[in-house]
């Protein structure tokens, strides 16, 4: 049974499949319990039906990549290369961003920004927990701080680049931030 097969069931039947342990729920979608790619599953759950040119961005990309377990309250998507998107779901926020295809990974036919592009966007627009989110992104194996700087160099017209560079510098050079990015399970040991 595939995710597409499960979508053919009615809502009541889908709930029964989840209750019977045949499928599991993630956001507004269900999937079989058989091994699946969690990134592709999360993307399928949040993306609009005609998502060829849509990409998950910001804190949504952090969740999709598995760097946080808590799904975002508001899903953020943007268009590839400046394509305008429209989504009528109230829990979806369409961002007016021009994301180049080179800053995206494709999973199961859907797109998500790379950890480097995600870090650049979070550093530019992030909220009060920006430092913690940047540390989570820095723990991803594909993260490369130099490539984040390349994002800024490729797109010099981006707003808030100075703030982003300052946030990244303070997060990634702070000793605790660096240690937590390398080893998230780092714990303080008691002195002798």
Secondary structure, DSSP 8 states (H G I E B T S, - for coil): --HHHHHTS-HHHHHHHHHTTSEEEETTEEEESS---HHHHHHHHHS-TT-TTEEE-HHHHHHHTTS-SS--SSEEEEEETT-------TTEEEEEEEE-GGGEEEETTEEEE-HHHHHHHHHHH--TTHHHHHHHHHTSTT--HHHHHHHHHH-TT-TTHHHHHHHHHHHHHSHHHHHHHH-TT-------
